[in-house]
């Protein structure tokens, strides 16, 4: 079963999907002109840390220290599972 976003919205001429997990980590997954992979119809993912209703990109997890680009839907689902299981 696929992990579903909590919000999908238009962003910069494309789309952004937001994810949030009980550990207060999540992801911003985007596809718009200039995002890594958009020219190949692929996605870019940034791990985020939620603070109430706000979030910031998180560069210091054991999963990655940067945004990840050129991702397929399957790639995203695998990374989302890692984020969901990431320790507090």
PyMOL Python script that loads the backbone (N, CA, C, O; Angstrom):
from pymol import cmd

cmd.read_pdbstr("""\
ATOM      1  N   UNK A   1       0.843  -1.184   0.000  1.00  0.00           N
ATOM      2  CA  UNK A   1       0.000   0.000   0.000  1.00  0.00           C
ATOM      3  C   UNK A   1       0.888   1.246   0.000  1.00  0.00           C
ATOM      4  O   UNK A   1       1.835   1.342   0.781  1.00  0.00           O
ATOM      5  N   UNK A   2       0.581   2.174  -0.860  1.00  0.00           N
ATOM      6  CA  UNK A   2       1.390   3.385  -1.004  1.00  0.00           C
ATOM      7  C   UNK A   2       1.150   4.363   0.146  1.00  0.00           C
ATOM      8  O   UNK A   2       0.037   4.498   0.654  1.00  0.00           O
ATOM      9  N   UNK A   3       2.217   5.031   0.532  1.00  0.00           N
ATOM     10  CA  UNK A   3       2.114   6.088   1.534  1.00  0.00           C
ATOM     11  C   UNK A   3       1.557   7.320   0.829  1.00  0.00           C
ATOM     12  O   UNK A   3       2.090   7.748  -0.195  1.00  0.00           O
ATOM     13  N   UNK A   4       0.495   7.886   1.372  1.00  0.00           N
ATOM     14  CA  UNK A   4      -0.192   9.008   0.736  1.00  0.00           C
ATOM     15  C   UNK A   4       0.232  10.343   1.354  1.00  0.00           C
ATOM     16  O   UNK A   4       0.497  10.416   2.554  1.00  0.00           O
ATOM     17  N   UNK A   5       0.294  11.388   0.543  1.00  0.00           N
ATOM     18  CA  UNK A   5       0.645  12.711   1.078  1.00  0.00           C
ATOM     19  C   UNK A   5      -0.484  13.285   1.927  1.00  0.00           C
ATOM     20  O   UNK A   5      -1.652  12.936   1.758  1.00  0.00           O
ATOM     21  N   UNK A   6      -0.105  14.176   2.846  1.00  0.00           N
ATOM     22  CA  UNK A   6      -1.114  14.866   3.636  1.00  0.00           C
ATOM     23  C   UNK A   6      -1.625  16.101   2.892  1.00  0.00           C
ATOM     24  O   UNK A   6      -2.682  16.640   3.219  1.00  0.00           O
ATOM     25  N   UNK A   7      -0.862  16.541   1.888  1.00  0.00           N
ATOM     26  CA  UNK A   7      -1.255  17.723   1.128  1.00  0.00           C
ATOM     27  C   UNK A   7      -0.592  17.674  -0.244  1.00  0.00           C
ATOM     28  O   UNK A   7       0.573  17.297  -0.367  1.00  0.00           O
ATOM     29  N   UNK A   8      -1.342  18.056  -1.268  1.00  0.00           N
ATOM     30  CA  UNK A   8      -0.813  18.219  -2.622  1.00  0.00           C
ATOM     31  C   UNK A   8      -1.224  19.607  -3.077  1.00  0.00           C
ATOM     32  O   UNK A   8      -2.382  20.001  -2.942  1.00  0.00           O
ATOM     33  N   UNK A   9      -0.252  20.351  -3.624  1.00  0.00           N
ATOM     34  CA  UNK A   9      -0.580  21.698  -4.073  1.00  0.00           C
ATOM     35  C   UNK A   9       0.271  22.073  -5.274  1.00  0.00           C
ATOM     36  O   UNK A   9       1.310  21.467  -5.537  1.00  0.00           O
ATOM     37  N   UNK A  10      -0.190  23.082  -5.995  1.00  0.00           N
ATOM     38  CA  UNK A  10       0.586  23.627  -7.101  1.00  0.00           C
ATOM     39  C   UNK A  10       1.748  24.421  -6.523  1.00  0.00           C
ATOM     40  O   UNK A  10       1.611  25.100  -5.505  1.00  0.00           O
ATOM     41  N   UNK A  11       2.898  24.323  -7.192  1.00  0.00           N
ATOM     42  CA  UNK A  11       4.080  25.049  -6.734  1.00  0.00           C
ATOM     43  C   UNK A  11       5.001  25.320  -7.914  1.00  0.00           C
ATOM     44  O   UNK A  11       5.407  24.390  -8.610  1.00  0.00           O
ATOM     45  N   UNK A  12       5.323  26.555  -8.138  1.00  0.00           N
ATOM     46  CA  UNK A  12       6.316  26.959  -9.145  1.00  0.00           C
ATOM     47  C   UNK A  12       6.036  26.376 -10.528  1.00  0.00           C
ATOM     48  O   UNK A  12       6.968  25.984 -11.231  1.00  0.00           O
ATOM     49  N   UNK A  13       4.796  26.316 -10.917  1.00  0.00           N
ATOM     50  CA  UNK A  13       4.440  25.770 -12.222  1.00  0.00           C
ATOM     51  C   UNK A  13       4.406  24.255 -12.267  1.00  0.00           C
ATOM     52  O   UNK A  13       4.388  23.665 -13.347  1.00  0.00           O
ATOM     53  N   UNK A  14       4.397  23.625 -11.112  1.00  0.00           N
ATOM     54  CA  UNK A  14       4.331  22.168 -11.019  1.00  0.00           C
ATOM     55  C   UNK A  14       3.589  21.772  -9.766  1.00  0.00           C
ATOM     56  O   UNK A  14       2.567  22.369  -9.428  1.00  0.00           O
ATOM     57  N   UNK A  15       4.100  20.760  -9.070  1.00  0.00           N
ATOM     58  CA  UNK A  15       3.401  20.234  -7.913  1.00  0.00           C
ATOM     59  C   UNK A  15       4.339  19.962  -6.744  1.00  0.00           C
ATOM     60  O   UNK A  15       5.530  19.704  -6.918  1.00  0.00           O
ATOM     61  N   UNK A  16       3.761  20.029  -5.544  1.00  0.00           N
ATOM     62  CA  UNK A  16       4.440  19.644  -4.321  1.00  0.00           C
ATOM     63  C   UNK A  16       3.518  18.712  -3.545  1.00  0.00           C
ATOM     64  O   UNK A  16       2.325  18.975  -3.400  1.00  0.00           O
ATOM     65  N   UNK A  17       4.092  17.620  -3.048  1.00  0.00           N
ATOM     66  CA  UNK A  17       3.398  16.692  -2.164  1.00  0.00           C
ATOM     67  C   UNK A  17       4.096  16.754  -0.817  1.00  0.00           C
ATOM     68  O   UNK A  17       5.322  16.667  -0.746  1.00  0.00           O
ATOM     69  N   UNK A  18       3.323  16.904   0.254  1.00  0.00           N
ATOM     70  CA  UNK A  18       3.883  16.945   1.602  1.00  0.00           C
ATOM     71  C   UNK A  18       3.488  15.692   2.366  1.00  0.00           C
ATOM     72  O   UNK A  18       2.347  15.236   2.295  1.00  0.00           O
ATOM     73  N   UNK A  19       4.452  15.144   3.099  1.00  0.00           N
ATOM     74  CA  UNK A  19       4.252  13.949   3.908  1.00  0.00           C
ATOM     75  C   UNK A  19       4.671  14.250   5.336  1.00  0.00           C
ATOM     76  O   UNK A  19       5.596  15.025   5.575  1.00  0.00           O
ATOM     77  N   UNK A  20       3.980  13.629   6.280  1.00  0.00           N
ATOM     78  CA  UNK A  20       4.304  13.809   7.699  1.00  0.00           C
ATOM     79  C   UNK A  20       4.073  12.497   8.428  1.00  0.00           C
ATOM     80  O   UNK A  20       3.074  11.811   8.216  1.00  0.00           O
ATOM     81  N   UNK A  21       5.038  12.163   9.305  1.00  0.00           N
ATOM     82  CA  UNK A  21       4.967  10.915  10.052  1.00  0.00           C
ATOM     83  C   UNK A  21       4.956  11.198  11.551  1.00  0.00           C
ATOM     84  O   UNK A  21       5.312  12.300  11.970  1.00  0.00           O
ATOM     85  N   UNK A  22       4.553  10.218  12.371  1.00  0.00           N
ATOM     86  CA  UNK A  22       4.479  10.429  13.826  1.00  0.00           C
ATOM     87  C   UNK A  22       5.803  10.855  14.469  1.00  0.00           C
ATOM     88  O   UNK A  22       5.792  11.450  15.546  1.00  0.00           O
ATOM     89  N   UNK A  23       6.932  10.566  13.836  1.00  0.00           N
ATOM     90  CA  UNK A  23       8.231  10.969  14.378  1.00  0.00           C
ATOM     91  C   UNK A  23       8.567  12.436  14.065  1.00  0.00           C
ATOM     92  O   UNK A  23       9.667  12.899  14.364  1.00  0.00           O
ATOM     93  N   UNK A  24       7.618  13.160  13.464  1.00  0.00           N
ATOM     94  CA  UNK A  24       7.752  14.567  13.052  1.00  0.00           C
ATOM     95  C   UNK A  24       8.745  14.796  11.920  1.00  0.00           C
ATOM     96  O   UNK A  24       9.142  15.931  11.654  1.00  0.00           O
ATOM     97  N   UNK A  25       9.145  13.711  11.251  1.00  0.00           N
ATOM     98  CA  UNK A  25       9.868  13.848   9.993  1.00  0.00           C
ATOM     99  C   UNK A  25       8.859  13.675   8.868  1.00  0.00           C
ATOM    100  O   UNK A  25       7.739  13.212   9.084  1.00  0.00           O
ATOM    101  N   UNK A  26       9.265  14.046   7.692  1.00  0.00           N
ATOM    102  CA  UNK A  26       8.408  13.900   6.532  1.00  0.00           C
ATOM    103  C   UNK A  26       9.199  14.205   5.281  1.00  0.00           C
ATOM    104  O   UNK A  26      10.428  14.138   5.272  1.00  0.00           O
ATOM    105  N   UNK A  27       8.483  14.538   4.231  1.00  0.00           N
ATOM    106  CA  UNK A  27       9.142  14.836   2.964  1.00  0.00           C
ATOM    107  C   UNK A  27       8.344  15.860   2.186  1.00  0.00           C
ATOM    108  O   UNK A  27       7.116  15.919   2.260  1.00  0.00           O
ATOM    109  N   UNK A  28       9.076  16.657   1.443  1.00  0.00           N
ATOM    110  CA  UNK A  28       8.511  17.531   0.422  1.00  0.00           C
ATOM    111  C   UNK A  28       8.963  16.944  -0.905  1.00  0.00           C
ATOM    112  O   UNK A  28      10.159  16.886  -1.191  1.00  0.00           O
ATOM    113  N   UNK A  29       8.017  16.513  -1.705  1.00  0.00           N
ATOM    114  CA  UNK A  29       8.311  15.889  -2.988  1.00  0.00           C
ATOM    115  C   UNK A  29       7.773  16.815  -4.069  1.00  0.00           C
ATOM    116  O   UNK A  29       6.581  17.119  -4.099  1.00  0.00           O
ATOM    117  N   UNK A  30       8.660  17.263  -4.961  1.00  0.00           N
ATOM    118  CA  UNK A  30       8.279  18.269  -5.944  1.00  0.00           C
ATOM    119  C   UNK A  30       8.632  17.843  -7.360  1.00  0.00           C
ATOM    120  O   UNK A  30       9.552  17.060  -7.597  1.00  0.00           O
ATOM    121  N   UNK A  31       7.864  18.390  -8.285  1.00  0.00           N
ATOM    122  CA  UNK A  31       8.169  18.285  -9.707  1.00  0.00           C
ATOM    123  C   UNK A  31       7.702  19.588 -10.337  1.00  0.00           C
ATOM    124  O   UNK A  31       6.503  19.835 -10.468  1.00  0.00           O
ATOM    125  N   UNK A  32       8.669  20.423 -10.726  1.00  0.00           N
ATOM    126  CA  UNK A  32       8.371  21.674 -11.415  1.00  0.00           C
ATOM    127  C   UNK A  32       9.592  22.050 -12.248  1.00  0.00           C
ATOM    128  O   UNK A  32      10.679  21.523 -12.012  1.00  0.00           O
ATOM    129  N   UNK A  33       9.438  22.945 -13.212  1.00  0.00           N
ATOM    130  CA  UNK A  33      10.587  23.312 -14.047  1.00  0.00           C
ATOM    131  C   UNK A  33      11.775  23.734 -13.191  1.00  0.00           C
ATOM    132  O   UNK A  33      11.672  24.649 -12.373  1.00  0.00           O
ATOM    133  N   UNK A  34      12.908  23.055 -13.388  1.00  0.00           N
ATOM    134  CA  UNK A  34      14.116  23.343 -12.628  1.00  0.00           C
ATOM    135  C   UNK A  34      14.375  22.389 -11.480  1.00  0.00           C
ATOM    136  O   UNK A  34      15.490  22.355 -10.960  1.00  0.00           O
ATOM    137  N   UNK A  35      13.376  21.607 -11.063  1.00  0.00           N
ATOM    138  CA  UNK A  35      13.633  20.627 -10.006  1.00  0.00           C
ATOM    139  C   UNK A  35      14.439  19.471 -10.604  1.00  0.00           C
ATOM    140  O   UNK A  35      14.368  19.204 -11.803  1.00  0.00           O
ATOM    141  N   UNK A  36      15.200  18.794  -9.750  1.00  0.00           N
ATOM    142  CA  UNK A  36      16.082  17.722 -10.212  1.00  0.00           C
ATOM    143  C   UNK A  36      15.282  16.531 -10.737  1.00  0.00           C
ATOM    144  O   UNK A  36      14.707  15.766  -9.961  1.00  0.00           O
ATOM    145  N   UNK A  37      15.252  16.384 -12.049  1.00  0.00           N
ATOM    146  CA  UNK A  37      14.549  15.281 -12.689  1.00  0.00           C
ATOM    147  C   UNK A  37      13.310  15.694 -13.452  1.00  0.00           C
ATOM    148  O   UNK A  37      12.734  14.879 -14.173  1.00  0.00           O
ATOM    149  N   UNK A  38      12.886  16.934 -13.314  1.00  0.00           N
ATOM    150  CA  UNK A  38      11.627  17.350 -13.946  1.00  0.00           C
ATOM    151  C   UNK A  38      11.657  17.192 -15.459  1.00  0.00           C
ATOM    152  O   UNK A  38      10.632  16.891 -16.070  1.00  0.00           O
ATOM    153  N   UNK A  39      12.826  17.392 -16.071  1.00  0.00           N
ATOM    154  CA  UNK A  39      12.918  17.278 -17.532  1.00  0.00           C
ATOM    155  C   UNK A  39      12.696  15.842 -18.000  1.00  0.00           C
ATOM    156  O   UNK A  39      12.435  15.607 -19.180  1.00  0.00           O
ATOM    157  N   UNK A  40      12.799  14.875 -17.074  1.00  0.00           N
ATOM    158  CA  UNK A  40      12.559  13.458 -17.385  1.00  0.00           C
ATOM    159  C   UNK A  40      11.260  12.969 -16.736  1.00  0.00           C
ATOM    160  O   UNK A  40      11.019  11.765 -16.652  1.00  0.00           O
ATOM    161  N   UNK A  41      10.425  13.909 -16.279  1.00  0.00           N
ATOM    162  CA  UNK A  41       9.164  13.600 -15.603  1.00  0.00           C
ATOM    163  C   UNK A  41       9.403  12.804 -14.315  1.00  0.00           C
ATOM    164  O   UNK A  41       8.619  11.925 -13.958  1.00  0.00           O
ATOM    165  N   UNK A  42      10.512  13.132 -13.619  1.00  0.00           N
ATOM    166  CA  UNK A  42      10.847  12.498 -12.348  1.00  0.00           C
ATOM    167  C   UNK A  42      10.748  13.517 -11.220  1.00  0.00           C
ATOM    168  O   UNK A  42      10.576  14.711 -11.466  1.00  0.00           O
ATOM    169  N   UNK A  43      10.856  13.047  -9.995  1.00  0.00           N
ATOM    170  CA  UNK A  43      10.609  13.853  -8.806  1.00  0.00           C
ATOM    171  C   UNK A  43      11.891  14.189  -8.048  1.00  0.00           C
ATOM    172  O   UNK A  43      12.916  13.523  -8.194  1.00  0.00           O
ATOM    173  N   UNK A  44      11.802  15.248  -7.229  1.00  0.00           N
ATOM    174  CA  UNK A  44      12.855  15.636  -6.291  1.00  0.00           C
ATOM    175  C   UNK A  44      12.271  15.534  -4.885  1.00  0.00           C
ATOM    176  O   UNK A  44      11.124  15.920  -4.663  1.00  0.00           O
ATOM    177  N   UNK A  45      13.048  15.019  -3.937  1.00  0.00           N
ATOM    178  CA  UNK A  45      12.567  14.836  -2.567  1.00  0.00           C
ATOM    179  C   UNK A  45      13.521  15.506  -1.590  1.00  0.00           C
ATOM    180  O   UNK A  45      14.739  15.364  -1.696  1.00  0.00           O
ATOM    181  N   UNK A  46      12.957  16.230  -0.645  1.00  0.00           N
ATOM    182  CA  UNK A  46      13.710  16.789   0.472  1.00  0.00           C
ATOM    183  C   UNK A  46      13.104  16.244   1.757  1.00  0.00           C
ATOM    184  O   UNK A  46      11.885  16.258   1.931  1.00  0.00           O
ATOM    185  N   UNK A  47      13.955  15.766   2.653  1.00  0.00           N
ATOM    186  CA  UNK A  47      13.481  15.342   3.969  1.00  0.00           C
ATOM    187  C   UNK A  47      13.209  16.598   4.782  1.00  0.00           C
ATOM    188  O   UNK A  47      13.998  17.544   4.773  1.00  0.00           O
ATOM    189  N   UNK A  48      12.087  16.594   5.483  1.00  0.00           N
ATOM    190  CA  UNK A  48      11.719  17.755   6.289  1.00  0.00           C
ATOM    191  C   UNK A  48      11.480  17.338   7.733  1.00  0.00           C
ATOM    192  O   UNK A  48      11.175  16.183   8.026  1.00  0.00           O
ATOM    193  N   UNK A  49      11.625  18.305   8.617  1.00  0.00           N
ATOM    194  CA  UNK A  49      11.317  18.135  10.040  1.00  0.00           C
ATOM    195  C   UNK A  49      10.176  19.084  10.359  1.00  0.00           C
ATOM    196  O   UNK A  49      10.266  20.282  10.088  1.00  0.00           O
ATOM    197  N   UNK A  50       9.120  18.564  10.922  1.00  0.00           N
ATOM    198  CA  UNK A  50       7.935  19.358  11.263  1.00  0.00           C
ATOM    199  C   UNK A  50       8.090  19.959  12.653  1.00  0.00           C
ATOM    200  O   UNK A  50       8.588  19.319  13.579  1.00  0.00           O
ATOM    201  N   UNK A  51       7.645  21.214  12.772  1.00  0.00           N
ATOM    202  CA  UNK A  51       7.575  21.946  14.041  1.00  0.00           C
ATOM    203  C   UNK A  51       6.171  22.539  14.099  1.00  0.00           C
ATOM    204  O   UNK A  51       5.932  23.633  13.588  1.00  0.00           O
ATOM    205  N   UNK A  52       5.245  21.813  14.723  1.00  0.00           N
ATOM    206  CA  UNK A  52       3.848  22.240  14.692  1.00  0.00           C
ATOM    207  C   UNK A  52       3.330  22.152  13.267  1.00  0.00           C
ATOM    208  O   UNK A  52       3.406  21.098  12.634  1.00  0.00           O
ATOM    209  N   UNK A  53       2.799  23.267  12.761  1.00  0.00           N
ATOM    210  CA  UNK A  53       2.275  23.292  11.392  1.00  0.00           C
ATOM    211  C   UNK A  53       3.316  23.728  10.373  1.00  0.00           C
ATOM    212  O   UNK A  53       3.011  23.817   9.184  1.00  0.00           O
ATOM    213  N   UNK A  54       4.528  24.000  10.811  1.00  0.00           N
ATOM    214  CA  UNK A  54       5.599  24.455   9.930  1.00  0.00           C
ATOM    215  C   UNK A  54       6.667  23.381   9.799  1.00  0.00           C
ATOM    216  O   UNK A  54       6.761  22.472  10.624  1.00  0.00           O
ATOM    217  N   UNK A  55       7.461  23.499   8.760  1.00  0.00           N
ATOM    218  CA  UNK A  55       8.535  22.537   8.553  1.00  0.00           C
ATOM    219  C   UNK A  55       9.765  23.224   7.980  1.00  0.00           C
ATOM    220  O   UNK A  55       9.685  24.316   7.417  1.00  0.00           O
ATOM    221  N   UNK A  56      10.895  22.562   8.135  1.00  0.00           N
ATOM    222  CA  UNK A  56      12.163  23.002   7.563  1.00  0.00           C
ATOM    223  C   UNK A  56      12.821  21.803   6.900  1.00  0.00           C
ATOM    224  O   UNK A  56      12.658  20.669   7.351  1.00  0.00           O
ATOM    225  N   UNK A  57      13.564  22.055   5.832  1.00  0.00           N
ATOM    226  CA  UNK A  57      14.337  20.984   5.215  1.00  0.00           C
ATOM    227  C   UNK A  57      15.399  20.528   6.210  1.00  0.00           C
ATOM    228  O   UNK A  57      16.045  21.348   6.863  1.00  0.00           O
ATOM    229  N   UNK A  58      15.570  19.233   6.317  1.00  0.00           N
ATOM    230  CA  UNK A  58      16.492  18.627   7.278  1.00  0.00           C
ATOM    231  C   UNK A  58      17.649  17.984   6.507  1.00  0.00           C
ATOM    232  O   UNK A  58      17.449  17.052   5.728  1.00  0.00           O
ATOM    233  N   UNK A  59      18.852  18.494   6.737  1.00  0.00           N
ATOM    234  CA  UNK A  59      20.034  18.021   6.015  1.00  0.00           C
ATOM    235  C   UNK A  59      20.915  17.090   6.843  1.00  0.00           C
ATOM    236  O   UNK A  59      22.002  16.723   6.397  1.00  0.00           O
ATOM    237  N   UNK A  60      20.472  16.701   8.032  1.00  0.00           N
ATOM    238  CA  UNK A  60      21.355  15.933   8.905  1.00  0.00           C
ATOM    239  C   UNK A  60      20.777  14.596   9.367  1.00  0.00           C
ATOM    240  O   UNK A  60      20.992  14.185  10.507  1.00  0.00           O
ATOM    241  N   UNK A  61      20.055  13.929   8.496  1.00  0.00           N
ATOM    242  CA  UNK A  61      19.581  12.587   8.842  1.00  0.00           C
ATOM    243  C   UNK A  61      20.593  11.562   8.337  1.00  0.00           C
ATOM    244  O   UNK A  61      21.476  11.889   7.544  1.00  0.00           O
ATOM    245  N   UNK A  62      20.461  10.350   8.791  1.00  0.00           N
ATOM    246  CA  UNK A  62      21.300   9.273   8.274  1.00  0.00           C
ATOM    247  C   UNK A  62      20.851   8.791   6.906  1.00  0.00           C
ATOM    248  O   UNK A  62      21.488   7.924   6.307  1.00  0.00           O
ATOM    249  N   UNK A  63      19.760   9.348   6.416  1.00  0.00           N
ATOM    250  CA  UNK A  63      19.229   8.938   5.112  1.00  0.00           C
ATOM    251  C   UNK A  63      19.924   9.702   3.986  1.00  0.00           C
ATOM    252  O   UNK A  63      20.333   9.106   2.989  1.00  0.00           O
ATOM    253  N   UNK A  64      20.058  11.017   4.145  1.00  0.00           N
ATOM    254  CA  UNK A  64      20.752  11.849   3.163  1.00  0.00           C
ATOM    255  C   UNK A  64      21.114  13.177   3.804  1.00  0.00           C
ATOM    256  O   UNK A  64      20.549  13.557   4.830  1.00  0.00           O
ATOM    257  N   UNK A  65      22.061  13.882   3.192  1.00  0.00           N
ATOM    258  CA  UNK A  65      22.431  15.213   3.674  1.00  0.00           C
ATOM    259  C   UNK A  65      22.123  16.283   2.633  1.00  0.00           C
ATOM    260  O   UNK A  65      22.670  17.384   2.692  1.00  0.00           O
ATOM    261  N   UNK A  66      21.247  15.964   1.678  1.00  0.00           N
ATOM    262  CA  UNK A  66      20.890  16.897   0.614  1.00  0.00           C
ATOM    263  C   UNK A  66      19.521  16.495   0.063  1.00  0.00           C
ATOM    264  O   UNK A  66      18.928  15.516   0.516  1.00  0.00           O
ATOM    265  N   UNK A  67      19.027  17.246  -0.904  1.00  0.00           N
ATOM    266  CA  UNK A  67      17.829  16.819  -1.608  1.00  0.00           C
ATOM    267  C   UNK A  67      18.214  15.674  -2.541  1.00  0.00           C
ATOM    268  O   UNK A  67      19.377  15.530  -2.919  1.00  0.00           O
ATOM    269  N   UNK A  68      17.237  14.873  -2.902  1.00  0.00           N
ATOM    270  CA  UNK A  68      17.477  13.743  -3.806  1.00  0.00           C
ATOM    271  C   UNK A  68      16.622  13.953  -5.049  1.00  0.00           C
ATOM    272  O   UNK A  68      15.426  14.228  -4.949  1.00  0.00           O
ATOM    273  N   UNK A  69      17.234  13.823  -6.211  1.00  0.00           N
ATOM    274  CA  UNK A  69      16.517  14.065  -7.449  1.00  0.00           C
ATOM    275  C   UNK A  69      16.461  12.851  -8.345  1.00  0.00           C
ATOM    276  O   UNK A  69      17.037  11.804  -8.052  1.00  0.00           O
ATOM    277  N   UNK A  70      15.745  13.023  -9.458  1.00  0.00           N
ATOM    278  CA  UNK A  70      15.611  11.973 -10.480  1.00  0.00           C
ATOM    279  C   UNK A  70      14.980  10.711  -9.910  1.00  0.00           C
ATOM    280  O   UNK A  70      15.433   9.601 -10.189  1.00  0.00           O
ATOM    281  N   UNK A  71      13.937  10.887  -9.113  1.00  0.00           N
ATOM    282  CA  UNK A  71      13.303   9.765  -8.419  1.00  0.00           C
ATOM    283  C   UNK A  71      12.007   9.345  -9.093  1.00  0.00           C
ATOM    284  O   UNK A  71      11.214  10.180  -9.528  1.00  0.00           O
ATOM    285  N   UNK A  72      11.806   8.033  -9.170  1.00  0.00           N
ATOM    286  CA  UNK A  72      10.544   7.478  -9.644  1.00  0.00           C
ATOM    287  C   UNK A  72       9.572   7.396  -8.460  1.00  0.00           C
ATOM    288  O   UNK A  72       9.958   7.624  -7.314  1.00  0.00           O
ATOM    289  N   UNK A  73       8.335   7.073  -8.746  1.00  0.00           N
ATOM    290  CA  UNK A  73       7.346   6.867  -7.673  1.00  0.00           C
ATOM    291  C   UNK A  73       7.798   5.742  -6.737  1.00  0.00           C
ATOM    292  O   UNK A  73       7.631   5.849  -5.522  1.00  0.00           O
ATOM    293  N   UNK A  74       8.365   4.672  -7.286  1.00  0.00           N
ATOM    294  CA  UNK A  74       8.852   3.566  -6.453  1.00  0.00           C
ATOM    295  C   UNK A  74       9.992   4.022  -5.557  1.00  0.00           C
ATOM    296  O   UNK A  74      10.035   3.672  -4.378  1.00  0.00           O
ATOM    297  N   UNK A  75      10.929   4.811  -6.116  1.00  0.00           N
ATOM    298  CA  UNK A  75      12.031   5.349  -5.306  1.00  0.00           C
ATOM    299  C   UNK A  75      11.482   6.149  -4.129  1.00  0.00           C
ATOM    300  O   UNK A  75      11.943   6.006  -2.997  1.00  0.00           O
ATOM    301  N   UNK A  76      10.497   6.988  -4.411  1.00  0.00           N
ATOM    302  CA  UNK A  76       9.914   7.844  -3.377  1.00  0.00           C
ATOM    303  C   UNK A  76       9.295   7.006  -2.273  1.00  0.00           C
ATOM    304  O   UNK A  76       9.497   7.294  -1.093  1.00  0.00           O
ATOM    305  N   UNK A  77       8.553   5.986  -2.632  1.00  0.00           N
ATOM    306  CA  UNK A  77       7.903   5.152  -1.620  1.00  0.00           C
ATOM    307  C   UNK A  77       8.935   4.469  -0.723  1.00  0.00           C
ATOM    308  O   UNK A  77       8.713   4.358   0.482  1.00  0.00           O
ATOM    309  N   UNK A  78      10.052   4.011  -1.281  1.00  0.00           N
ATOM    310  CA  UNK A  78      11.107   3.376  -0.480  1.00  0.00           C
ATOM    311  C   UNK A  78      11.721   4.383   0.491  1.00  0.00           C
ATOM    312  O   UNK A  78      11.956   4.061   1.656  1.00  0.00           O
ATOM    313  N   UNK A  79      11.981   5.599   0.013  1.00  0.00           N
ATOM    314  CA  UNK A  79      12.569   6.628   0.869  1.00  0.00           C
ATOM    315  C   UNK A  79      11.582   7.057   1.948  1.00  0.00           C
ATOM    316  O   UNK A  79      11.972   7.270   3.096  1.00  0.00           O
ATOM    317  N   UNK A  80      10.303   7.186   1.587  1.00  0.00           N
ATOM    318  CA  UNK A  80       9.289   7.559   2.572  1.00  0.00           C
ATOM    319  C   UNK A  80       9.225   6.535   3.703  1.00  0.00           C
ATOM    320  O   UNK A  80       9.064   6.911   4.864  1.00  0.00           O
ATOM    321  N   UNK A  81       9.345   5.265   3.385  1.00  0.00           N
ATOM    322  CA  UNK A  81       9.343   4.235   4.418  1.00  0.00           C
ATOM    323  C   UNK A  81      10.548   4.412   5.347  1.00  0.00           C
ATOM    324  O   UNK A  81      10.417   4.272   6.563  1.00  0.00           O
ATOM    325  N   UNK A  82      11.710   4.716   4.785  1.00  0.00           N
ATOM    326  CA  UNK A  82      12.900   4.981   5.614  1.00  0.00           C
ATOM    327  C   UNK A  82      12.660   6.162   6.548  1.00  0.00           C
ATOM    328  O   UNK A  82      13.021   6.121   7.724  1.00  0.00           O
ATOM    329  N   UNK A  83      12.046   7.216   6.010  1.00  0.00           N
ATOM    330  CA  UNK A  83      11.776   8.418   6.818  1.00  0.00           C
ATOM    331  C   UNK A  83      10.782   8.090   7.927  1.00  0.00           C
ATOM    332  O   UNK A  83      10.962   8.503   9.072  1.00  0.00           O
ATOM    333  N   UNK A  84       9.735   7.347   7.580  1.00  0.00           N
ATOM    334  CA  UNK A  84       8.718   6.973   8.568  1.00  0.00           C
ATOM    335  C   UNK A  84       9.325   6.192   9.725  1.00  0.00           C
ATOM    336  O   UNK A  84       8.898   6.348  10.869  1.00  0.00           O
ATOM    337  N   UNK A  85      10.312   5.358   9.440  1.00  0.00           N
ATOM    338  CA  UNK A  85      10.929   4.506  10.448  1.00  0.00           C
ATOM    339  C   UNK A  85      12.148   5.150  11.109  1.00  0.00           C
ATOM    340  O   UNK A  85      12.763   4.552  11.991  1.00  0.00           O
ATOM    341  N   UNK A  86      12.501   6.370  10.685  1.00  0.00           N
ATOM    342  CA  UNK A  86      13.677   7.036  11.225  1.00  0.00           C
ATOM    343  C   UNK A  86      13.467   7.314  12.716  1.00  0.00           C
ATOM    344  O   UNK A  86      12.406   7.805  13.101  1.00  0.00           O
ATOM    345  N   UNK A  87      14.460   7.009  13.564  1.00  0.00           N
ATOM    346  CA  UNK A  87      14.267   7.186  15.006  1.00  0.00           C
ATOM    347  C   UNK A  87      14.135   8.656  15.413  1.00  0.00           C
ATOM    348  O   UNK A  87      14.665   9.555  14.761  1.00  0.00           O
ATOM    349  N   UNK A  88      13.419   8.862  16.501  1.00  0.00           N
ATOM    350  CA  UNK A  88      13.233  10.224  17.033  1.00  0.00           C
ATOM    351  C   UNK A  88      14.539  10.822  17.458  1.00  0.00           C
ATOM    352  O   UNK A  88      14.574  11.959  17.928  1.00  0.00           O
TER     353      UNK A  88
END
""", "prot")
cmd.dss("prot")
cmd.show_as("cartoon", "prot")
cmd.util.cbc("prot")
cmd.orient("prot")
